[in-house]
Amino acid sequence: MTFRAPHPYLRPYEKRFPMLHVKDGAPWNNVETDLGEGEIDFAGIFANLRQLPHHHYIIERDQQPHPVRTAHVSYDYFRTIRVGPPGHGHGPGAVA
């Protein structure tokens, strides 16, 4: 697995990334985790997006020892880091 910081690409080419695949872990050790339990700085990555409502996010984990737990943990974490304009379903406490 190769890891490159996406920050330099996201802002200038934001419209080219309408769908973002989100996967957490420790990429340099080939370890996958549920979203929010790894070492990827998603809050920092998403801070580079100006058009949050225009993106779709696909949360991935190739090996899922506990699929239901993975879905709950990843969804809960993802909702806490997405921020955006009020009324767009982003951020803590937003209604999905």
N, CA, C and O atoms as a CHARMM CRD file, in Angstrom:
* protein
*
  384
    1    1 MET  N      0.85200  -1.17000   0.00000 PROA 1      0.00000
    2    1 MET  CA     0.00000   0.00000   0.00000 PROA 1      0.00000
    3    1 MET  C      0.90100   1.23800   0.00000 PROA 1      0.00000
    4    1 MET  O      1.85300   1.31800   0.77700 PROA 1      0.00000
    5    2 THR  N      0.60200   2.17900  -0.85600 PROA 2      0.00000
    6    2 THR  CA     1.35900   3.41900  -0.92900 PROA 2      0.00000
    7    2 THR  C      0.51300   4.53700  -0.33600 PROA 2      0.00000
    8    2 THR  O     -0.67600   4.66000  -0.62900 PROA 2      0.00000
    9    3 PHE  N      1.14700   5.34800   0.50200 PROA 3      0.00000
   10    3 PHE  CA     0.42600   6.45400   1.11200 PROA 3      0.00000
   11    3 PHE  C      1.05300   7.75700   0.68200 PROA 3      0.00000
   12    3 PHE  O      2.25300   7.97300   0.85200 PROA 3      0.00000
   13    4 ARG  N      0.23300   8.62100   0.12300 PROA 4      0.00000
   14    4 ARG  CA     0.66100   9.97700  -0.22300 PROA 4      0.00000
   15    4 ARG  C     -0.36500  10.93400   0.35500 PROA 4      0.00000
   16    4 ARG  O     -1.56800  10.68100   0.30200 PROA 4      0.00000
   17    5 ALA  N      0.11200  12.01200   0.89400 PROA 5      0.00000
   18    5 ALA  CA    -0.78300  13.00900   1.47000 PROA 5      0.00000
   19    5 ALA  C     -1.65300  13.59400   0.35500 PROA 5      0.00000
   20    5 ALA  O     -1.12200  14.07400  -0.64700 PROA 5      0.00000
   21    6 PRO  N     -2.98100  13.56200   0.51200 PROA 6      0.00000
   22    6 PRO  CA    -3.86000  14.06800  -0.54100 PROA 6      0.00000
   23    6 PRO  C     -4.04800  15.58100  -0.53000 PROA 6      0.00000
   24    6 PRO  O     -4.62400  16.14200  -1.46200 PROA 6      0.00000
   25    7 HSD  N     -3.56400  16.24400   0.52200 PROA 7      0.00000
   26    7 HSD  CA    -3.79600  17.68300   0.67800 PROA 7      0.00000
   27    7 HSD  C     -3.44100  18.50200  -0.56000 PROA 7      0.00000
   28    7 HSD  O     -4.23700  19.35200  -0.95900 PROA 7      0.00000
   29    8 PRO  N     -2.28400  18.28700  -1.18600 PROA 8      0.00000
   30    8 PRO  CA    -1.92800  19.13400  -2.33600 PROA 8      0.00000
   31    8 PRO  C     -2.85000  18.96100  -3.53400 PROA 8      0.00000
   32    8 PRO  O     -2.91300  19.84000  -4.39400 PROA 8      0.00000
   33    9 TYR  N     -3.56900  17.84200  -3.60400 PROA 9      0.00000
   34    9 TYR  CA    -4.40600  17.56300  -4.76200 PROA 9      0.00000
   35    9 TYR  C     -5.86700  17.96000  -4.56400 PROA 9      0.00000
   36    9 TYR  O     -6.56000  18.28800  -5.52700 PROA 9      0.00000
   37   10 LEU  N     -6.32600  17.93300  -3.33500 PROA 10     0.00000
   38   10 LEU  CA    -7.75000  18.10900  -3.09900 PROA 10     0.00000
   39   10 LEU  C     -8.26700  19.49600  -3.46200 PROA 10     0.00000
   40   10 LEU  O     -9.24200  19.61600  -4.20400 PROA 10     0.00000
   41   11 ARG  N     -7.64600  20.51400  -2.96500 PROA 11     0.00000
   42   11 ARG  CA    -8.20500  21.85500  -3.19500 PROA 11     0.00000
   43   11 ARG  C     -8.14900  22.26300  -4.66900 PROA 11     0.00000
   44   11 ARG  O     -9.17900  22.67200  -5.20300 PROA 11     0.00000
   45   12 PRO  N     -7.01700  22.17600  -5.34900 PROA 12     0.00000
   46   12 PRO  CA    -7.01200  22.63600  -6.74100 PROA 12     0.00000
   47   12 PRO  C     -7.82700  21.74600  -7.68500 PROA 12     0.00000
   48   12 PRO  O     -8.28800  22.21400  -8.72600 PROA 12     0.00000
   49   13 TYR  N     -8.00700  20.48000  -7.33500 PROA 13     0.00000
   50   13 TYR  CA    -8.70900  19.55800  -8.22400 PROA 13     0.00000
   51   13 TYR  C     -9.98200  19.01500  -7.58600 PROA 13     0.00000
   52   13 TYR  O    -10.43400  17.92200  -7.92800 PROA 13     0.00000
   53   14 GLU  N    -10.54900  19.76200  -6.67900 PROA 14     0.00000
   54   14 GLU  CA   -11.69200  19.28400  -5.90300 PROA 14     0.00000
   55   14 GLU  C    -12.84700  18.77900  -6.76600 PROA 14     0.00000
   56   14 GLU  O    -13.47600  17.77600  -6.42700 PROA 14     0.00000
   57   15 LYS  N    -13.12400  19.44300  -7.84700 PROA 15     0.00000
   58   15 LYS  CA   -14.24600  19.04100  -8.69900 PROA 15     0.00000
   59   15 LYS  C    -13.99100  17.72000  -9.41200 PROA 15     0.00000
   60   15 LYS  O    -14.92400  17.10600  -9.92900 PROA 15     0.00000
   61   16 ARG  N    -12.75200  17.28200  -9.44400 PROA 16     0.00000
   62   16 ARG  CA   -12.41900  16.01400 -10.08100 PROA 16     0.00000
   63   16 ARG  C    -12.60600  14.83000  -9.13200 PROA 16     0.00000
   64   16 ARG  O    -12.48100  13.67800  -9.54700 PROA 16     0.00000
   65   17 PHE  N    -12.90600  15.11000  -7.84900 PROA 17     0.00000
   66   17 PHE  CA   -13.07100  14.06100  -6.85100 PROA 17     0.00000
   67   17 PHE  C    -14.47700  14.10500  -6.23900 PROA 17     0.00000
   68   17 PHE  O    -14.61300  14.39900  -5.05100 PROA 17     0.00000
   69   18 PRO  N    -15.51700  13.82100  -7.01900 PROA 18     0.00000
   70   18 PRO  CA   -16.86200  13.87200  -6.43900 PROA 18     0.00000
   71   18 PRO  C    -17.12000  12.71200  -5.47700 PROA 18     0.00000
   72   18 PRO  O    -17.95400  12.82400  -4.57800 PROA 18     0.00000
   73   19 MET  N    -16.40300  11.59600  -5.66400 PROA 19     0.00000
   74   19 MET  CA   -16.55700  10.44200  -4.78600 PROA 19     0.00000
   75   19 MET  C    -15.20600  10.13800  -4.15100 PROA 19     0.00000
   76   19 MET  O    -14.20400   9.95600  -4.84200 PROA 19     0.00000
   77   20 LEU  N    -15.20100  10.09000  -2.84100 PROA 20     0.00000
   78   20 LEU  CA   -13.95900   9.82600  -2.11400 PROA 20     0.00000
   79   20 LEU  C    -14.07700   8.50400  -1.35600 PROA 20     0.00000
   80   20 LEU  O    -15.00700   8.30900  -0.57300 PROA 20     0.00000
   81   21 HSD  N    -13.14100   7.61100  -1.59300 PROA 21     0.00000
   82   21 HSD  CA   -13.08400   6.35000  -0.85400 PROA 21     0.00000
   83   21 HSD  C    -12.26400   6.59800   0.40100 PROA 21     0.00000
   84   21 HSD  O    -11.13200   7.07800   0.33100 PROA 21     0.00000
   85   22 VAL  N    -12.83600   6.27100   1.53700 PROA 22     0.00000
   86   22 VAL  CA   -12.23100   6.58000   2.82500 PROA 22     0.00000
   87   22 VAL  C    -11.89200   5.26600   3.51300 PROA 22     0.00000
   88   22 VAL  O    -12.77000   4.43700   3.75600 PROA 22     0.00000
   89   23 LYS  N    -10.60900   5.08000   3.82600 PROA 23     0.00000
   90   23 LYS  CA   -10.13900   3.84900   4.45800 PROA 23     0.00000
   91   23 LYS  C     -9.10700   4.23800   5.50200 PROA 23     0.00000
   92   23 LYS  O     -8.23200   5.05700   5.22500 PROA 23     0.00000
   93   24 ASP  N     -9.19400   3.66500   6.69500 PROA 24     0.00000
   94   24 ASP  CA    -8.28900   4.03400   7.78200 PROA 24     0.00000
   95   24 ASP  C     -7.36800   2.87000   8.13400 PROA 24     0.00000
   96   24 ASP  O     -7.60200   1.72800   7.73900 PROA 24     0.00000
   97   25 GLY  N     -6.34300   3.18100   8.86800 PROA 25     0.00000
   98   25 GLY  CA    -5.38700   2.18100   9.32000 PROA 25     0.00000
   99   25 GLY  C     -4.02500   2.80900   9.49000 PROA 25     0.00000
  100   25 GLY  O     -3.89800   4.00500   9.75200 PROA 25     0.00000
  101   26 ALA  N     -3.01100   1.98400   9.33600 PROA 26     0.00000
  102   26 ALA  CA    -1.62300   2.42900   9.32300 PROA 26     0.00000
  103   26 ALA  C     -1.05800   1.97100   7.97900 PROA 26     0.00000
  104   26 ALA  O     -0.50300   0.87700   7.88200 PROA 26     0.00000
  105   27 PRO  N     -1.19300   2.79900   6.94500 PROA 27     0.00000
  106   27 PRO  CA    -0.85200   2.37600   5.58600 PROA 27     0.00000
  107   27 PRO  C      0.57300   1.87100   5.42300 PROA 27     0.00000
  108   27 PRO  O      0.82100   0.97200   4.62000 PROA 27     0.00000
  109   28 TRP  N      1.50300   2.43100   6.16700 PROA 28     0.00000
  110   28 TRP  CA     2.89900   2.03800   6.01800 PROA 28     0.00000
  111   28 TRP  C      3.16400   0.67300   6.63200 PROA 28     0.00000
  112   28 TRP  O      4.23000   0.09900   6.40900 PROA 28     0.00000
  113   29 ASN  N      2.20700   0.13100   7.41000 PROA 29     0.00000
  114   29 ASN  CA     2.34200  -1.20600   7.99600 PROA 29     0.00000
  115   29 ASN  C      1.30600  -2.17900   7.43500 PROA 29     0.00000
  116   29 ASN  O      1.19900  -3.30600   7.91800 PROA 29     0.00000
  117   30 ASN  N      0.55000  -1.76500   6.43300 PROA 30     0.00000
  118   30 ASN  CA    -0.52300  -2.58300   5.85400 PROA 30     0.00000
  119   30 ASN  C     -1.52400  -3.06500   6.89000 PROA 30     0.00000
  120   30 ASN  O     -1.96300  -4.21400   6.83700 PROA 30     0.00000
  121   31 VAL  N     -1.89100  -2.20700   7.82900 PROA 31     0.00000
  122   31 VAL  CA    -2.87300  -2.53300   8.85800 PROA 31     0.00000
  123   31 VAL  C     -4.13100  -1.71800   8.59400 PROA 31     0.00000
  124   31 VAL  O     -4.06700  -0.49800   8.44600 PROA 31     0.00000
  125   32 GLU  N     -5.26900  -2.38900   8.53400 PROA 32     0.00000
  126   32 GLU  CA    -6.54700  -1.70200   8.36700 PROA 32     0.00000
  127   32 GLU  C     -7.28300  -1.65400   9.69400 PROA 32     0.00000
  128   32 GLU  O     -7.19700  -2.57900  10.50100 PROA 32     0.00000
  129   33 THR  N     -8.01000  -0.56200   9.91100 PROA 33     0.00000
  130   33 THR  CA    -8.81900  -0.41000  11.11000 PROA 33     0.00000
  131   33 THR  C    -10.17100   0.15900  10.71700 PROA 33     0.00000
  132   33 THR  O    -10.38100   0.55400   9.57000 PROA 33     0.00000
  133   34 ASP  N    -11.07800   0.19800  11.67300 PROA 34     0.00000
  134   34 ASP  CA   -12.32100   0.90800  11.45200 PROA 34     0.00000
  135   34 ASP  C    -11.98800   2.39600  11.37000 PROA 34     0.00000
  136   34 ASP  O    -10.98000   2.84600  11.91500 PROA 34     0.00000
  137   35 LEU  N    -12.82200   3.13400  10.70000 PROA 35     0.00000
  138   35 LEU  CA   -12.60600   4.56700  10.52700 PROA 35     0.00000
  139   35 LEU  C    -12.50100   5.25400  11.89400 PROA 35     0.00000
  140   35 LEU  O    -13.35200   5.06800  12.76400 PROA 35     0.00000
  141   36 GLY  N    -11.45100   6.04300  12.06200 PROA 36     0.00000
  142   36 GLY  CA   -11.24000   6.75800  13.31500 PROA 36     0.00000
  143   36 GLY  C    -10.34000   6.03600  14.29100 PROA 36     0.00000
  144   36 GLY  O     -9.93700   6.61200  15.30100 PROA 36     0.00000
  145   37 GLU  N    -10.01600   4.79100  14.01200 PROA 37     0.00000
  146   37 GLU  CA    -9.15200   4.02200  14.90400 PROA 37     0.00000
  147   37 GLU  C     -7.74300   3.86300  14.34700 PROA 37     0.00000
  148   37 GLU  O     -6.89100   3.22600  14.96600 PROA 37     0.00000
  149   38 GLY  N     -7.50800   4.43800  13.19100 PROA 38     0.00000
  150   38 GLY  CA    -6.19400   4.34600  12.56400 PROA 38     0.00000
  151   38 GLY  C     -5.41400   5.63700  12.72400 PROA 38     0.00000
  152   38 GLY  O     -5.65700   6.41900  13.64200 PROA 38     0.00000
  153   39 GLU  N     -4.47600   5.84600  11.81700 PROA 39     0.00000
  154   39 GLU  CA    -3.56100   6.96700  11.92700 PROA 39     0.00000
  155   39 GLU  C     -3.76800   8.03800  10.85700 PROA 39     0.00000
  156   39 GLU  O     -2.96700   8.96800  10.75700 PROA 39     0.00000
  157   40 ILE  N     -4.81500   7.92400  10.06700 PROA 40     0.00000
  158   40 ILE  CA    -5.06500   8.89000   8.99800 PROA 40     0.00000
  159   40 ILE  C     -5.76400  10.12200   9.57400 PROA 40     0.00000
  160   40 ILE  O     -6.71100   9.99900  10.35100 PROA 40     0.00000
  161   41 ASP  N     -5.29700  11.30100   9.19100 PROA 41     0.00000
  162   41 ASP  CA    -5.85900  12.56900   9.66800 PROA 41     0.00000
  163   41 ASP  C     -6.99000  13.01300   8.74600 PROA 41     0.00000
  164   41 ASP  O     -6.80600  13.89700   7.90900 PROA 41     0.00000
  165   42 PHE  N     -8.16500  12.39400   8.90200 PROA 42     0.00000
  166   42 PHE  CA    -9.29000  12.73200   8.02900 PROA 42     0.00000
  167   42 PHE  C     -9.79500  14.14300   8.25600 PROA 42     0.00000
  168   42 PHE  O    -10.19700  14.80800   7.30000 PROA 42     0.00000
  169   43 ALA  N     -9.78700  14.61500   9.47900 PROA 43     0.00000
  170   43 ALA  CA   -10.23000  15.99000   9.73900 PROA 43     0.00000
  171   43 ALA  C     -9.35100  16.96200   8.94800 PROA 43     0.00000
  172   43 ALA  O     -9.86200  17.91000   8.35100 PROA 43     0.00000
  173   44 GLY  N     -8.05400  16.73800   8.93900 PROA 44     0.00000
  174   44 GLY  CA    -7.13200  17.58000   8.17800 PROA 44     0.00000
  175   44 GLY  C     -7.34700  17.46300   6.68000 PROA 44     0.00000
  176   44 GLY  O     -7.25400  18.45000   5.95000 PROA 44     0.00000
  177   45 ILE  N     -7.63300  16.26400   6.23000 PROA 45     0.00000
  178   45 ILE  CA    -7.86300  16.05100   4.80400 PROA 45     0.00000
  179   45 ILE  C     -9.14600  16.75500   4.36600 PROA 45     0.00000
  180   45 ILE  O     -9.15300  17.48700   3.37700 PROA 45     0.00000
  181   46 PHE  N    -10.23200  16.52800   5.11000 PROA 46     0.00000
  182   46 PHE  CA   -11.51100  17.12000   4.72400 PROA 46     0.00000
  183   46 PHE  C    -11.52000  18.63300   4.90100 PROA 46     0.00000
  184   46 PHE  O    -12.33800  19.31700   4.28500 PROA 46     0.00000
  185   47 ALA  N    -10.63700  19.16300   5.72000 PROA 47     0.00000
  186   47 ALA  CA   -10.55000  20.61700   5.89000 PROA 47     0.00000
  187   47 ALA  C    -10.14000  21.28700   4.57800 PROA 47     0.00000
  188   47 ALA  O    -10.35600  22.48600   4.40500 PROA 47     0.00000
  189   48 ASN  N     -9.56000  20.53800   3.66900 PROA 48     0.00000
  190   48 ASN  CA    -9.14700  21.08200   2.37800 PROA 48     0.00000
  191   48 ASN  C    -10.26900  21.10400   1.34900 PROA 48     0.00000
  192   48 ASN  O    -10.08200  21.60900   0.24200 PROA 48     0.00000
  193   49 LEU  N    -11.41500  20.57200   1.69500 PROA 49     0.00000
  194   49 LEU  CA   -12.54500  20.56500   0.76800 PROA 49     0.00000
  195   49 LEU  C    -13.42900  21.77300   1.02200 PROA 49     0.00000
  196   49 LEU  O    -13.83200  22.02100   2.15900 PROA 49     0.00000
  197   50 ARG  N    -13.72900  22.51500  -0.01200 PROA 50     0.00000
  198   50 ARG  CA   -14.58100  23.69700   0.13200 PROA 50     0.00000
  199   50 ARG  C    -16.03400  23.38500  -0.17000 PROA 50     0.00000
  200   50 ARG  O    -16.92300  24.10500   0.28600 PROA 50     0.00000
  201   51 GLN  N    -16.29300  22.34600  -0.91400 PROA 51     0.00000
  202   51 GLN  CA   -17.63900  22.02200  -1.38400 PROA 51     0.00000
  203   51 GLN  C    -18.10900  20.69600  -0.78300 PROA 51     0.00000
  204   51 GLN  O    -18.45400  19.77700  -1.52700 PROA 51     0.00000
  205   52 LEU  N    -18.12700  20.58000   0.53800 PROA 52     0.00000
  206   52 LEU  CA   -18.49100  19.32000   1.18400 PROA 52     0.00000
  207   52 LEU  C    -19.79700  18.70900   0.69300 PROA 52     0.00000
  208   52 LEU  O    -19.84200  17.50000   0.46800 PROA 52     0.00000
  209   53 PRO  N    -20.86500  19.49000   0.51400 PROA 53     0.00000
  210   53 PRO  CA   -22.12000  18.87000   0.06800 PROA 53     0.00000
  211   53 PRO  C    -22.04600  18.25300  -1.33300 PROA 53     0.00000
  212   53 PRO  O    -22.92600  17.47700  -1.70500 PROA 53     0.00000
  213   54 HSD  N    -21.02200  18.58200  -2.10800 PROA 54     0.00000
  214   54 HSD  CA   -20.90800  18.07400  -3.46800 PROA 54     0.00000
  215   54 HSD  C    -20.12700  16.77500  -3.55900 PROA 54     0.00000
  216   54 HSD  O    -19.92100  16.24800  -4.65200 PROA 54     0.00000
  217   55 HSD  N    -19.69500  16.26000  -2.43000 PROA 55     0.00000
  218   55 HSD  CA   -18.90800  15.02900  -2.43100 PROA 55     0.00000
  219   55 HSD  C    -19.71500  13.87300  -1.85800 PROA 55     0.00000
  220   55 HSD  O    -20.60500  14.05600  -1.02700 PROA 55     0.00000
  221   56 HSD  N    -19.37800  12.68900  -2.32200 PROA 56     0.00000
  222   56 HSD  CA   -19.94600  11.45000  -1.78800 PROA 56     0.00000
  223   56 HSD  C    -18.78000  10.65900  -1.22400 PROA 56     0.00000
  224   56 HSD  O    -17.68700  10.65200  -1.79000 PROA 56     0.00000
  225   57 TYR  N    -19.02200   9.99800  -0.11500 PROA 57     0.00000
  226   57 TYR  CA   -17.95300   9.30300   0.59700 PROA 57     0.00000
  227   57 TYR  C    -18.28400   7.82300   0.68300 PROA 57     0.00000
  228   57 TYR  O    -19.39800   7.45000   1.05200 PROA 57     0.00000
  229   58 ILE  N    -17.32900   6.99100   0.34600 PROA 58     0.00000
  230   58 ILE  CA   -17.47900   5.55000   0.42800 PROA 58     0.00000
  231   58 ILE  C    -16.49800   5.07400   1.48700 PROA 58     0.00000
  232   58 ILE  O    -15.28300   5.13800   1.29300 PROA 58     0.00000
  233   59 ILE  N    -17.02500   4.60100   2.59600 PROA 59     0.00000
  234   59 ILE  CA   -16.18400   4.11500   3.68400 PROA 59     0.00000
  235   59 ILE  C    -15.86800   2.65700   3.40500 PROA 59     0.00000
  236   59 ILE  O    -16.76800   1.84200   3.20100 PROA 59     0.00000
  237   60 GLU  N    -14.57300   2.33300   3.39800 PROA 60     0.00000
  238   60 GLU  CA   -14.13300   0.98900   3.03200 PROA 60     0.00000
  239   60 GLU  C    -13.30500   0.34700   4.13700 PROA 60     0.00000
  240   60 GLU  O    -12.63000   1.02000   4.91600 PROA 60     0.00000
  241   61 ARG  N    -13.38000  -0.94600   4.17500 PROA 61     0.00000
  242   61 ARG  CA   -12.45100  -1.76900   4.95700 PROA 61     0.00000
  243   61 ARG  C    -12.45400  -3.13800   4.29500 PROA 61     0.00000
  244   61 ARG  O    -13.48100  -3.81700   4.26800 PROA 61     0.00000
  245   62 ASP  N    -11.31200  -3.54400   3.76200 PROA 62     0.00000
  246   62 ASP  CA   -11.24000  -4.79700   3.00500 PROA 62     0.00000
  247   62 ASP  C    -11.51300  -6.01500   3.88400 PROA 62     0.00000
  248   62 ASP  O    -12.30900  -6.88000   3.51700 PROA 62     0.00000
  249   63 GLN  N    -10.86300  -6.08600   5.03100 PROA 63     0.00000
  250   63 GLN  CA   -11.06700  -7.19100   5.96400 PROA 63     0.00000
  251   63 GLN  C    -11.91200  -6.69100   7.12300 PROA 63     0.00000
  252   63 GLN  O    -11.49400  -5.79200   7.85400 PROA 63     0.00000
  253   64 GLN  N    -13.08400  -7.25800   7.29600 PROA 64     0.00000
  254   64 GLN  CA   -14.00400  -6.80900   8.34400 PROA 64     0.00000
  255   64 GLN  C    -14.27400  -7.95900   9.30600 PROA 64     0.00000
  256   64 GLN  O    -15.16400  -8.77400   9.05900 PROA 64     0.00000
  257   65 PRO  N    -13.52100  -8.03700  10.39800 PROA 65     0.00000
  258   65 PRO  CA   -13.77200  -9.12300  11.34900 PROA 65     0.00000
  259   65 PRO  C    -15.15200  -9.01700  12.00000 PROA 65     0.00000
  260   65 PRO  O    -15.74700 -10.03100  12.36300 PROA 65     0.00000
  261   66 HSD  N    -15.65600  -7.80200  12.14500 PROA 66     0.00000
  262   66 HSD  CA   -16.97600  -7.56600  12.74600 PROA 66     0.00000
  263   66 HSD  C    -17.68500  -6.50200  11.90400 PROA 66     0.00000
  264   66 HSD  O    -17.64300  -5.31900  12.24200 PROA 66     0.00000
  265   67 PRO  N    -18.33500  -6.91200  10.81400 PROA 67     0.00000
  266   67 PRO  CA   -18.91800  -5.94400   9.87800 PROA 67     0.00000
  267   67 PRO  C    -19.90500  -4.95700  10.50600 PROA 67     0.00000
  268   67 PRO  O    -19.88400  -3.77600  10.16100 PROA 67     0.00000
  269   68 VAL  N    -20.75800  -5.40600  11.41000 PROA 68     0.00000
  270   68 VAL  CA   -21.73700  -4.50400  12.00900 PROA 68     0.00000
  271   68 VAL  C    -21.03000  -3.46200  12.86400 PROA 68     0.00000
  272   68 VAL  O    -21.37300  -2.28100  12.81400 PROA 68     0.00000
  273   69 ARG  N    -20.03500  -3.89500  13.65500 PROA 69     0.00000
  274   69 ARG  CA   -19.25700  -2.94600  14.46200 PROA 69     0.00000
  275   69 ARG  C    -18.54200  -1.96100  13.55200 PROA 69     0.00000
  276   69 ARG  O    -18.54100  -0.76200  13.82800 PROA 69     0.00000
  277   70 THR  N    -17.93600  -2.43900  12.47600 PROA 70     0.00000
  278   70 THR  CA   -17.24000  -1.56700  11.53000 PROA 70     0.00000
  279   70 THR  C    -18.18000  -0.49200  10.99400 PROA 70     0.00000
  280   70 THR  O    -17.80500   0.67800  10.91500 PROA 70     0.00000
  281   71 ALA  N    -19.38500  -0.87900  10.62900 PROA 71     0.00000
  282   71 ALA  CA   -20.35100   0.07900  10.09700 PROA 71     0.00000
  283   71 ALA  C    -20.70200   1.13200  11.14300 PROA 71     0.00000
  284   71 ALA  O    -20.71500   2.32400  10.83400 PROA 71     0.00000
  285   72 HSD  N    -20.98300   0.71500  12.36600 PROA 72     0.00000
  286   72 HSD  CA   -21.37400   1.66800  13.41000 PROA 72     0.00000
  287   72 HSD  C    -20.22700   2.60200  13.78800 PROA 72     0.00000
  288   72 HSD  O    -20.40300   3.82000  13.83700 PROA 72     0.00000
  289   73 VAL  N    -19.05800   2.03300  14.05300 PROA 73     0.00000
  290   73 VAL  CA   -17.90400   2.84200  14.47300 PROA 73     0.00000
  291   73 VAL  C    -17.51200   3.82200  13.38200 PROA 73     0.00000
  292   73 VAL  O    -17.27700   4.99900  13.65600 PROA 73     0.00000
  293   74 SER  N    -17.44100   3.34800  12.15900 PROA 74     0.00000
  294   74 SER  CA   -17.01600   4.19900  11.04700 PROA 74     0.00000
  295   74 SER  C    -18.02400   5.31300  10.78400 PROA 74     0.00000
  296   74 SER  O    -17.63800   6.46000  10.56200 PROA 74     0.00000
  297   75 TYR  N    -19.30000   4.98500  10.80700 PROA 75     0.00000
  298   75 TYR  CA   -20.33300   5.99100  10.57200 PROA 75     0.00000
  299   75 TYR  C    -20.31800   7.05000  11.66900 PROA 75     0.00000
  300   75 TYR  O    -20.37600   8.24400  11.37900 PROA 75     0.00000
  301   76 ASP  N    -20.24100   6.62300  12.91900 PROA 76     0.00000
  302   76 ASP  CA   -20.23300   7.58000  14.03000 PROA 76     0.00000
  303   76 ASP  C    -19.02100   8.50600  13.95000 PROA 76     0.00000
  304   76 ASP  O    -19.15000   9.71500  14.14700 PROA 76     0.00000
  305   77 TYR  N    -17.85000   7.94800  13.66400 PROA 77     0.00000
  306   77 TYR  CA   -16.64500   8.77800  13.55700 PROA 77     0.00000
  307   77 TYR  C    -16.76600   9.74200  12.37500 PROA 77     0.00000
  308   77 TYR  O    -16.44700  10.92500  12.49600 PROA 77     0.00000
  309   78 PHE  N    -17.22000   9.23600  11.25100 PROA 78     0.00000
  310   78 PHE  CA   -17.32300  10.06000  10.05100 PROA 78     0.00000
  311   78 PHE  C    -18.23300  11.25900  10.28000 PROA 78     0.00000
  312   78 PHE  O    -17.92700  12.36500   9.83300 PROA 78     0.00000
  313   79 ARG  N    -19.32800  11.05400  10.95900 PROA 79     0.00000
  314   79 ARG  CA   -20.24500  12.16500  11.23900 PROA 79     0.00000
  315   79 ARG  C    -19.60600  13.21800  12.13200 PROA 79     0.00000
  316   79 ARG  O    -19.96800  14.39000  12.03800 PROA 79     0.00000
  317   80 THR  N    -18.67000  12.84000  12.99200 PROA 80     0.00000
  318   80 THR  CA   -18.05200  13.83100  13.88000 PROA 80     0.00000
  319   80 THR  C    -17.01900  14.69100  13.16700 PROA 80     0.00000
  320   80 THR  O    -16.74900  15.80900  13.60500 PROA 80     0.00000
  321   81 ILE  N    -16.43800  14.20000  12.08400 PROA 81     0.00000
  322   81 ILE  CA   -15.37800  14.98000  11.42900 PROA 81     0.00000
  323   81 ILE  C    -15.87100  15.77600  10.23500 PROA 81     0.00000
  324   81 ILE  O    -15.20100  16.72200   9.82000 PROA 81     0.00000
  325   82 ARG  N    -17.01400  15.42800   9.67000 PROA 82     0.00000
  326   82 ARG  CA   -17.53200  16.19800   8.53300 PROA 82     0.00000
  327   82 ARG  C    -18.13000  17.48500   9.05900 PROA 82     0.00000
  328   82 ARG  O    -18.97000  17.47800   9.95800 PROA 82     0.00000
  329   83 VAL  N    -17.69300  18.57000   8.49400 PROA 83     0.00000
  330   83 VAL  CA   -18.23400  19.86600   8.88200 PROA 83     0.00000
  331   83 VAL  C    -18.68600  20.57900   7.62800 PROA 83     0.00000
  332   83 VAL  O    -18.14700  20.35000   6.54500 PROA 83     0.00000
  333   84 GLY  N    -19.65200  21.42400   7.77000 PROA 84     0.00000
  334   84 GLY  CA   -20.14400  22.14700   6.60900 PROA 84     0.00000
  335   84 GLY  C    -21.20000  23.13500   7.02100 PROA 84     0.00000
  336   84 GLY  O    -21.43600  23.33200   8.21300 PROA 84     0.00000
  337   85 PRO  N    -21.83400  23.75600   6.06300 PROA 85     0.00000
  338   85 PRO  CA   -22.85300  24.75500   6.35600 PROA 85     0.00000
  339   85 PRO  C    -24.01900  24.14700   7.12400 PROA 85     0.00000
  340   85 PRO  O    -24.35400  22.98200   6.91000 PROA 85     0.00000
  341   86 PRO  N    -24.64300  24.91500   8.01500 PROA 86     0.00000
  342   86 PRO  CA   -25.81200  24.41400   8.73900 PROA 86     0.00000
  343   86 PRO  C    -26.90100  23.97000   7.76900 PROA 86     0.00000
  344   86 PRO  O    -27.10100  24.57200   6.71400 PROA 86     0.00000
  345   87 GLY  N    -27.59500  22.91400   8.14800 PROA 87     0.00000
  346   87 GLY  CA   -28.69800  22.43400   7.32500 PROA 87     0.00000
  347   87 GLY  C    -28.28500  21.45200   6.24600 PROA 87     0.00000
  348   87 GLY  O    -29.13500  20.98800   5.48600 PROA 87     0.00000
  349   88 HSD  N    -26.99800  21.12000   6.15500 PROA 88     0.00000
  350   88 HSD  CA   -26.55100  20.17900   5.13500 PROA 88     0.00000
  351   88 HSD  C    -26.23900  18.80900   5.69200 PROA 88     0.00000
  352   88 HSD  O    -25.68700  17.97200   4.97800 PROA 88     0.00000
  353   89 GLY  N    -26.58100  18.54900   6.96600 PROA 89     0.00000
  354   89 GLY  CA   -26.38600  17.22700   7.52600 PROA 89     0.00000
  355   89 GLY  C    -24.95200  16.90000   7.86100 PROA 89     0.00000
  356   89 GLY  O    -24.56700  15.73100   7.87800 PROA 89     0.00000
  357   90 HSD  N    -24.15700  17.91500   8.12500 PROA 90     0.00000
  358   90 HSD  CA   -22.74400  17.69300   8.42600 PROA 90     0.00000
  359   90 HSD  C    -22.47000  18.03400   9.88200 PROA 90     0.00000
  360   90 HSD  O    -23.10200  18.92300  10.45400 PROA 90     0.00000
  361   91 GLY  N    -21.53100  17.32700  10.46800 PROA 91     0.00000
  362   91 GLY  CA   -21.07200  17.65500  11.81600 PROA 91     0.00000
  363   91 GLY  C    -21.85200  16.95300  12.90900 PROA 91     0.00000
  364   91 GLY  O    -22.87300  16.31400  12.65600 PROA 91     0.00000
  365   92 PRO  N    -21.35300  17.08200  14.12100 PROA 92     0.00000
  366   92 PRO  CA   -21.99300  16.41600  15.25300 PROA 92     0.00000
  367   92 PRO  C    -23.42800  16.88400  15.43300 PROA 92     0.00000
  368   92 PRO  O    -23.72900  18.07000  15.30300 PROA 92     0.00000
  369   93 GLY  N    -24.29200  15.95700  15.72800 PROA 93     0.00000
  370   93 GLY  CA   -25.67700  16.30800  16.00400 PROA 93     0.00000
  371   93 GLY  C    -26.53800  16.51700  14.77200 PROA 93     0.00000
  372   93 GLY  O    -27.74000  16.75400  14.89100 PROA 93     0.00000
  373   94 ALA  N    -25.94900  16.43500  13.60600 PROA 94     0.00000
  374   94 ALA  CA   -26.72500  16.63500  12.38700 PROA 94     0.00000
  375   94 ALA  C    -27.61600  15.43000  12.14000 PROA 94     0.00000
  376   94 ALA  O    -27.28400  14.31400  12.53900 PROA 94     0.00000
  377   95 VAL  N    -28.70700  15.64600  11.50700 PROA 95     0.00000
  378   95 VAL  CA   -29.62200  14.56300  11.17900 PROA 95     0.00000
  379   95 VAL  C    -29.26500  14.04600   9.79500 PROA 95     0.00000
  380   95 VAL  O    -29.20000  14.81000   8.83200 PROA 95     0.00000
  381   96 ALA  N    -29.03800  12.75700   9.70500 PROA 96     0.00000
  382   96 ALA  CA   -28.66200  12.16800   8.41400 PROA 96     0.00000
  383   96 ALA  C    -29.89000  11.83500   7.60600 PROA 96     0.00000
  384   96 ALA  O    -29.77600  11.33100   6.48900 PROA 96     0.00000
